[in-house]
Every structure is written in structure tokens, then in C-alpha cells.
Amino acid sequence: MENKQEIELYLGECTGCGACIELSPIFFAWDEYNERPILLQTIATQEDLEITINFCPGDCIALGKSK
């Protein structure tokens, strides 16, 4: 069984590069009004987001509490 966790998105250091949206479009979208990514889903596994977490230049994405 996969360990699902809450996705944590910290926008303070976000560069707006859009990598999260390109790499994980089922989890992230672009908020045109705030010019920042938003979450489409709040739960994921480490496997689901490992590449996206490692690619984010602002270290804005993390996985938190287990579900």
C-alpha cells in the first residue's frame, strides 16, 4: 500500500517557473490572478511528486502528514 501524504506548497520562495505544472499537471495548475501555482489535489505519494519536488528551484513543494 502506498503512503499518501498531504502536499504542502510554500509560495514565499516560488520563482513562478511553472515546472510543477509541467511535471505534475494532475496536481498543480497556474493561478492567473495571483501568478502562482495552485493545488488541484491535496494528497499524493512520494513517488507521485519525487521528480517535481527535486526540480523545484525554490524548494516550495513538500509532503507532510500521512493520510
N, C-alpha and C positions, 0 to 999 in steps of 0.2 A: 504494500500500500504506500502511495506517495504521500510525503509530508507536505501538506498545504499550509501556507503561511500568508499573513496579511502583507500586502505590498505597501511599502512606505515610500512616499515621494516627497523629497525635500527640495523645494523650488528656490530657496535662497541662493544656492550656488549654480542654478541652472543657466547654461550658456545659450539655450534656445537652439541648439544644433539640430534637433529633430531625430537624432539617432534612435532614441527609444521608440519613436513612431515607426521608423523604417524597419527596425529589427523585430519589434513586437507589436504589430498593429492590432492584435486582438486584445491587448492590454492597455495601449496608450493611443490618444488622439491629440490633435492640436486645438487649443482654445484660442480662436482668433481674437477675441476681446481682450484677454489677458496676455496674449502672446507667450503662452507657456503650455507644456503638455498637461493633459488631464488623464485620470484613470478611467478606463472603460470597465475594468474588472478590479476587484479589490483582493482577490485570493489567487495565489499561484504557488507552484513548486520551485525549488531551486533550479531544477532542470529547465523549467519554462523560461526563466529570466537570467540564467547564468551569463550568457554572452552579452545581453543588454546591460546588466549590472556592471560587468567588467569594462564595457566600452564607453560608458557614460563619463565624459570628461569632468563633470562637476561632482561626481560621486553622489548623485541625487536619488538614486534608487537603492532600496534595501528591502530585505524580507524580515518581518518582525515576528509577532506572536504566532504560534502554531494554531491551526484550526482542526 
